Amino acid sequence: MTTYHFENLIVYQKALDYIDFVHELTPDFPVTERFDLVSQFQRAAKSIALNIGEGEAGTTKEYIAFLRIARRSARECVVCTTIAYRRKYINAQVHDNSRQRTEELSKMLSGLISALQRKGLKSKMS
């Protein structure tokens, strides 16, 4: 079976872990939130990993654009986390855990973007 390069990235693996985290968390939200906050939170979490995978198939410039979208999705998860906390669907510990995970993902995505940009600059100079 073929393994794609992005599947070996730690940021991709952590994005998958975050999806699991969100999917374990959201069933406890009120039923009234099922098609609003729960759906949005789950889609935003999935978007991080999906954009990492989809972006790698294109050019470096396209990949960077997809990674920026993934980073925005991580920030969207921060907002979902804050809403859930303010509405008392999650406690402070879960809130902090989610924010730490999204911060780590965001930093890792920024690092990958920077590495790809440096690589692009080097290839232009050659």
PLY file of the C-alpha trace (Angstrom):
ply
format ascii 1.0
element vertex 126
property float x
property float y
property float z
element edge 125
property int vertex1
property int vertex2
end_header
0.00 0.00 0.00
1.26 3.47 -0.88
2.11 5.85 1.93
1.91 9.51 1.05
4.57 11.88 2.39
2.07 13.94 4.40
1.04 10.83 6.35
4.51 10.78 7.92
4.31 14.38 9.10
3.96 14.77 12.87
1.62 17.71 12.35
-0.70 15.47 10.31
-0.65 12.78 13.00
-1.43 15.38 15.66
-4.25 16.75 13.50
-5.76 13.25 13.38
-5.41 13.01 17.17
-7.20 16.35 17.49
-10.07 15.07 15.33
-10.41 12.11 17.71
-10.34 14.49 20.68
-13.12 16.65 19.24
-15.24 13.64 18.28
-14.92 12.21 21.80
-15.82 15.57 23.31
-18.79 16.75 21.28
-21.34 13.96 21.92
-21.72 15.41 25.42
-22.86 18.77 24.01
-26.61 19.48 24.12
-28.69 17.97 21.32
-29.67 21.50 20.29
-26.04 22.11 19.28
-25.78 19.01 17.07
-26.25 20.90 13.78
-24.56 24.09 14.89
-21.57 24.10 17.21
-20.92 20.34 17.13
-20.99 20.20 13.35
-18.84 23.31 12.98
-16.31 22.12 15.55
-15.98 18.69 13.94
-15.69 20.14 10.42
-13.04 22.65 11.53
-11.01 19.91 13.23
-11.21 17.70 10.14
-10.28 20.61 7.91
-6.84 20.81 9.51
-5.86 17.29 8.44
-7.74 17.46 5.14
-5.90 20.59 4.04
-2.52 19.13 4.97
-3.25 16.10 2.80
-4.86 17.94 -0.10
-2.24 20.66 -0.24
0.71 18.33 -0.58
-0.55 17.16 -3.98
0.07 20.57 -5.57
2.94 22.95 -6.07
4.86 24.37 -3.11
2.94 27.62 -3.45
-0.37 25.73 -3.42
0.76 23.59 -0.48
1.55 26.71 1.53
-1.89 28.11 0.73
-3.55 24.91 1.96
-1.41 24.92 5.11
-2.56 28.48 5.81
-6.15 27.30 5.50
-5.36 24.46 7.92
-3.92 27.02 10.35
-7.10 29.10 10.06
-9.14 25.99 10.81
-7.08 25.47 13.97
-8.01 29.00 15.02
-11.64 28.24 14.22
-11.37 25.36 16.69
-10.14 27.85 19.30
-13.35 29.82 18.85
-15.46 26.66 19.06
-13.61 25.73 22.25
-14.25 29.17 23.74
-17.94 29.05 22.87
-18.25 25.57 24.38
-16.49 26.72 27.55
-18.59 29.88 27.91
-21.77 27.83 27.50
-20.44 25.38 30.08
-20.39 22.40 27.70
-16.76 21.77 28.68
-14.79 22.45 31.84
-11.63 24.55 32.21
-9.31 21.55 31.93
-10.82 20.44 28.61
-10.83 24.04 27.40
-7.13 24.44 28.19
-6.28 21.05 26.66
-8.03 21.96 23.42
-6.34 25.36 23.25
-2.91 23.81 23.88
-3.48 21.31 21.08
-4.61 23.96 18.61
-1.70 26.20 19.58
0.73 23.35 18.97
-0.89 22.55 15.61
-0.78 26.20 14.59
2.91 26.51 15.49
3.75 23.30 13.65
1.87 24.46 10.57
3.69 27.80 10.72
6.99 25.95 10.94
6.14 23.80 7.94
5.09 26.88 5.98
8.40 28.58 6.84
10.40 25.51 5.85
8.61 25.31 2.51
9.16 29.02 1.90
12.89 28.67 2.64
13.06 25.68 0.32
11.34 27.73 -2.39
13.82 30.56 -1.97
16.77 28.19 -2.22
15.46 26.62 -5.43
14.94 30.08 -6.98
18.53 31.02 -6.14
19.95 27.87 -7.76
0 1
1 2
2 3
3 4
4 5
5 6
6 7
7 8
8 9
9 10
10 11
11 12
12 13
13 14
14 15
15 16
16 17
17 18
18 19
19 20
20 21
21 22
22 23
23 24
24 25
25 26
26 27
27 28
28 29
29 30
30 31
31 32
32 33
33 34
34 35
35 36
36 37
37 38
38 39
39 40
40 41
41 42
42 43
43 44
44 45
45 46
46 47
47 48
48 49
49 50
50 51
51 52
52 53
53 54
54 55
55 56
56 57
57 58
58 59
59 60
60 61
61 62
62 63
63 64
64 65
65 66
66 67
67 68
68 69
69 70
70 71
71 72
72 73
73 74
74 75
75 76
76 77
77 78
78 79
79 80
80 81
81 82
82 83
83 84
84 85
85 86
86 87
87 88
88 89
89 90
90 91
91 92
92 93
93 94
94 95
95 96
96 97
97 98
98 99
99 100
100 101
101 102
102 103
103 104
104 105
105 106
106 107
107 108
108 109
109 110
110 111
111 112
112 113
113 114
114 115
115 116
116 117
117 118
118 119
119 120
120 121
121 122
122 123
123 124
124 125
